[in-house]
Amino acid sequence: MRPIIISCHTRPVSVVRFNRDGDLFFTGSLDGLVTVFWTDPVERLGTYKSEGAVRSLSVSEDSQLIIIASAINGIFVFNVETGALLSILPAFQIKQVEFSSGSQSFFLIHNFSKKCIVDILQTSVHKKPNLDAYDQFEQHDKKTLISSETLYTKGAWGYLNKTLILGSNKGFIDVFSLDTSEKINSLHPHTEAITDIRFSVDFSLMVTASRDSYCNIYDSSDFKVVRVYNAQRPLNSATISPLITSDTKYHAVIGGGQETRDVTVTKADVRDI
């Protein structure tokens, strides 16, 4: 494998995401910029500028919209193709934003001191006559799914948008029903903060990454752990490849690393992934 090194930000990269088709990928940084590239060949297409550090981003299934969670002023909504800023939605202390399947809504995790709020926002987009690109973005309804003292750090939509799976800073995973807002399942697979939750493309498997150095694979039907990976260093992200055929097995990619300030107090064989 030939590594490709990209230098496009002036501060650390906080999030990297592919679109659904995999032909585009997006990098967000603490410098307040999100950059979009063609995947093959790796060519820079453009940049979206928010205000403040980028905490999270999500791309709609049709690759027409990108929502960016900023440390200042809230959520910035851009047209992917034209780069036009369509809307700014006020929000504070954002941990994550994520489009649902179908991209008709997205969830928002934000923490205030010792309280966590998870909102579901219903949205719509419009096009001008004779134009293919979206030029207007509207927020219709806002539903607070959770208001809790449990500080959730990451989340993911369940199958058919019927559930929301949330991971906490203590290593818990809670499953909530979107219809009733009630917790319907809970497990404690990690001992430290959960840093990523992702599903396979067919929703048969779920993967979690944690600062406790473990990555777990679950059967989505009953949330039983089917595989555990010990990376021997804190993890920041994990994902299951969507490129699965009858001749290809599932494979996962996990990434993380050690804070520089913590290197001197841990064992010598711990290195960045």
Secondary structure per residue as TSV (DSSP state, phi and psi in degrees):
chain	resnum	aa	ss	phi	psi
A	1	M	-	360.0	131.2
A	2	R	-	-97.4	113.2
A	3	P	-	-71.2	144.0
A	4	I	-	-117.5	121.1
A	5	I	-	-99.9	125.6
A	6	I	-	-115.3	130.6
A	7	S	-	-119.6	106.0
A	8	C	-	-139.7	3.6
A	9	H	-	-130.9	156.5
A	10	T	S	-99.0	-9.1
A	11	R	S	-133.6	172.3
A	12	P	-	-57.3	145.6
A	13	V	E	-77.2	129.8
A	14	S	E	-103.3	-24.1
A	15	V	E	-157.5	144.0
A	16	V	E	-132.5	131.9
A	17	R	E	-140.6	141.6
A	18	F	E	-93.5	155.3
A	19	N	-	-78.6	175.8
A	20	R	T	-62.6	-38.3
A	21	D	T	-79.5	-16.1
A	22	G	S	81.2	4.2
A	23	D	S	-88.8	-9.7
A	24	L	E	-128.4	147.4
A	25	F	E	-136.8	152.3
A	26	F	E	-124.8	137.8
A	27	T	E	-120.1	129.9
A	28	G	E	-113.0	147.6
A	29	S	E	-137.4	164.5
A	30	L	T	-70.6	-7.5
A	31	D	T	-81.9	1.9
A	32	G	S	88.4	5.8
A	33	L	E	-111.9	147.5
A	34	V	E	-120.8	128.6
A	35	T	E	-115.0	139.4
A	36	V	E	-112.6	139.2
A	37	F	E	-130.3	150.8
A	38	W	E	-68.5	143.2
A	39	T	T	-75.4	-43.6
A	40	D	T	-145.3	112.9
A	41	P	T	-74.1	160.1
A	42	V	T	-74.6	102.6
A	43	E	E	-131.8	135.6
A	44	R	E	-74.8	128.8
A	45	L	E	-101.1	-35.0
A	46	G	E	174.9	-178.5
A	47	T	E	-137.8	140.6
A	48	Y	E	-113.2	130.1
A	49	K	E	-108.8	119.7
A	50	S	-	-104.8	-173.0
A	51	E	S	-113.5	114.8
A	52	G	S	93.0	172.5
A	53	A	-	-60.6	141.4
A	54	V	E	-82.3	120.2
A	55	R	E	-94.8	-32.4
A	56	S	E	-163.4	161.2
A	57	L	E	-153.2	158.5
A	58	S	E	-150.5	144.2
A	59	V	E	-115.5	136.1
A	60	S	-	-65.4	160.9
A	61	E	T	-64.1	-29.8
A	62	D	T	-89.6	6.0
A	63	S	S	59.7	28.8
A	64	Q	-	-98.2	-27.5
A	65	L	E	-124.8	147.2
A	66	I	E	-131.8	131.8
A	67	I	E	-109.3	133.5
A	68	I	E	-123.6	123.4
A	69	A	E	-88.7	116.8
A	70	S	E	-107.7	152.8
A	71	A	S	-70.8	-16.9
A	72	I	S	-125.7	132.8
A	73	N	S	75.7	-15.9
A	74	G	S	113.6	-129.7
A	75	I	E	-108.6	124.3
A	76	F	E	-101.9	131.3
A	77	V	E	-113.5	121.6
A	78	F	E	-120.6	151.5
A	79	N	E	-79.4	123.3
A	80	V	T	-62.4	-43.8
A	81	E	T	-72.4	-46.2
A	82	T	T	-93.5	-19.1
A	83	G	-	78.8	6.4
A	84	A	-	-71.7	136.9
A	85	L	E	-79.1	116.6
A	86	L	E	-92.8	-32.6
A	87	S	E	-166.7	156.8
A	88	I	E	-126.5	118.7
A	89	L	E	-102.8	121.0
A	90	P	-	-66.9	133.1
A	91	A	-	-165.0	157.7
A	92	F	-	-136.4	152.5
A	93	Q	S	53.1	49.3
A	94	I	E	-79.2	134.4
A	95	K	E	-100.9	-38.5
A	96	Q	E	-160.5	146.5
A	97	V	E	-127.7	145.3
A	98	E	E	-155.4	124.3
A	99	F	E	-65.7	145.5
A	100	S	-	-80.1	170.7
A	101	S	T	-63.3	128.3
A	102	G	T	93.4	-16.7
A	103	S	S	59.4	28.7
A	104	Q	S	-90.3	-7.1
A	105	S	E	-156.5	170.0
A	106	F	E	-150.1	153.9
A	107	F	E	-99.9	157.1
A	108	L	E	-135.0	121.5
A	109	I	E	-105.4	122.7
A	110	H	E	-141.1	140.3
A	111	N	E	-111.8	132.6
A	112	F	E	-118.5	106.7
A	113	S	T	54.5	-107.3
A	114	K	T	-106.8	21.6
A	115	K	E	-132.2	139.8
A	116	C	E	-114.9	135.6
A	117	I	E	-123.7	131.2
A	118	V	E	-117.7	116.9
A	119	D	E	-109.5	147.8
A	120	I	E	-111.6	123.4
A	121	L	E	-113.1	125.7
A	122	Q	E	-89.8	135.0
A	123	T	E	-134.6	168.0
A	124	S	E	-151.5	157.0
A	125	V	E	-129.6	156.8
A	126	H	E	-134.7	156.3
A	127	K	E	-121.8	147.4
A	128	K	-	-74.0	152.3
A	129	P	T	-56.0	137.2
A	130	N	T	69.2	14.3
A	131	L	-	-121.3	142.2
A	132	D	-	-89.1	-24.8
A	133	A	S	-85.6	142.5
A	134	Y	E	-66.8	141.5
A	135	D	E	-128.4	-0.2
A	136	Q	E	-147.5	137.1
A	137	F	E	-128.0	131.5
A	138	E	E	-128.9	141.2
A	139	Q	E	-101.2	127.8
A	140	H	E	-101.4	-65.9
A	141	D	E	-120.8	148.6
A	142	K	E	-129.6	122.2
A	143	K	E	-120.0	125.7
A	144	T	E	-84.3	108.7
A	145	L	E	-78.0	-40.4
A	146	I	E	-139.6	137.1
A	147	S	E	-135.0	104.3
A	148	S	E	-142.6	157.8
A	149	E	S	-81.3	-11.8
A	150	T	S	-72.2	124.2
A	151	L	-	-89.5	101.4
A	152	Y	E	-83.2	140.1
A	153	T	E	-109.4	-35.2
A	154	K	E	-141.9	157.6
A	155	G	E	-153.1	171.8
A	156	A	E	-155.8	146.4
A	157	W	E	-73.7	139.1
A	158	G	-	-82.8	-175.9
A	159	Y	G	-61.1	131.3
A	160	L	G	58.8	23.1
A	161	N	G	60.5	26.0
A	162	K	-	-85.2	-21.3
A	163	T	E	-135.9	163.5
A	164	L	E	-128.5	125.2
A	165	I	E	-103.1	123.6
A	166	L	E	-123.8	136.1
A	167	G	E	-109.4	142.2
A	168	S	E	-105.5	173.1
A	169	N	T	-75.6	-4.3
A	170	K	T	-107.1	3.2
A	171	G	S	94.0	4.6
A	172	F	-	-82.9	152.7
A	173	I	E	-123.9	124.3
A	174	D	E	-118.3	140.3
A	175	V	E	-112.1	124.6
A	176	F	E	-115.6	143.5
A	177	S	E	-82.1	133.3
A	178	L	T	-73.1	-25.0
A	179	D	T	-76.7	-43.8
A	180	T	T	-106.6	-12.3
A	181	S	-	65.2	15.2
A	182	E	-	-95.1	148.9
A	183	K	E	-75.4	123.5
A	184	I	E	-110.4	-9.3
A	185	N	E	-161.0	154.3
A	186	S	E	-154.3	141.1
A	187	L	E	-146.6	162.9
A	188	H	-	-129.9	75.8
A	189	P	-	-85.1	-16.6
A	190	H	-	-126.3	162.1
A	191	T	S	-105.6	-11.2
A	192	E	S	-131.4	-176.1
A	193	A	-	-57.5	137.5
A	194	I	E	-83.5	128.5
A	195	T	E	-107.1	-11.2
A	196	D	E	-162.7	145.0
A	197	I	E	-136.9	124.6
A	198	R	E	-142.0	150.6
A	199	F	E	-108.4	156.4
A	200	S	-	-70.1	166.5
A	201	V	T	-63.0	-28.1
A	202	D	T	-98.4	6.5
A	203	F	S	63.2	17.8
A	204	S	S	-81.7	-24.0
A	205	L	E	-128.5	151.8
A	206	M	E	-129.5	143.5
A	207	V	E	-124.7	142.0
A	208	T	E	-128.7	146.2
A	209	A	E	-121.5	151.8
A	210	S	E	-146.1	160.0
A	211	R	T	-71.4	-6.0
A	212	D	T	-83.1	6.4
A	213	S	S	82.8	3.7
A	214	Y	E	-107.6	144.7
A	215	C	E	-121.3	125.6
A	216	N	E	-113.7	142.6
A	217	I	E	-111.9	134.0
A	218	Y	E	-123.0	151.7
A	219	D	E	-79.8	120.2
A	220	S	T	-67.4	-21.0
A	221	S	T	-71.1	-33.8
A	222	D	T	-133.6	1.6
A	223	F	T	60.9	28.4
A	224	K	E	-81.8	139.0
A	225	V	E	-73.7	126.4
A	226	V	E	-109.4	-16.4
A	227	R	E	-158.5	141.6
A	228	V	E	-128.3	131.3
A	229	Y	E	-115.5	131.7
A	230	N	E	-107.3	106.7
A	231	A	-	-83.0	-10.4
A	232	Q	S	61.3	25.9
A	233	R	S	-162.1	154.1
A	234	P	-	-58.6	140.2
A	235	L	E	-107.3	144.9
A	236	N	E	-110.1	-25.2
A	237	S	E	-160.4	157.9
A	238	A	E	-156.4	147.9
A	239	T	E	-152.6	154.0
A	240	I	E	-104.7	129.7
A	241	S	-	-62.9	137.2
A	242	P	S	-83.4	-6.8
A	243	L	-	-85.3	75.1
A	244	I	-	-117.2	129.3
A	245	T	-	-129.3	-178.8
A	246	S	T	-65.1	-21.1
A	247	D	T	-103.2	-1.3
A	248	T	-	-119.9	132.9
A	249	K	-	-86.0	160.6
A	250	Y	-	-61.9	142.8
A	251	H	-	-144.1	151.9
A	252	A	E	-123.0	152.9
A	253	V	E	-120.0	130.1
A	254	I	E	-125.1	147.8
A	255	G	E	-144.8	150.6
A	256	G	E	-176.6	-152.7
A	257	G	-	161.8	177.4
A	258	Q	-	-106.0	134.7
A	259	E	-	-63.1	138.4
A	260	T	G	-57.1	-38.8
A	261	R	G	-68.2	-18.3
A	262	D	G	-96.9	-7.7
A	263	V	G	-62.7	-38.8
A	264	T	G	-72.0	-13.1
A	265	V	G	-110.1	11.9
A	266	T	S	-124.0	172.7
A	267	K	-	-68.1	155.2
A	268	A	T	-69.8	-21.1
A	269	D	T	-88.6	5.4
A	270	V	-	-84.4	118.8
A	271	R	-	-130.7	163.8
A	272	D	-	-66.7	148.3
A	273	I	-	-76.8	360.0
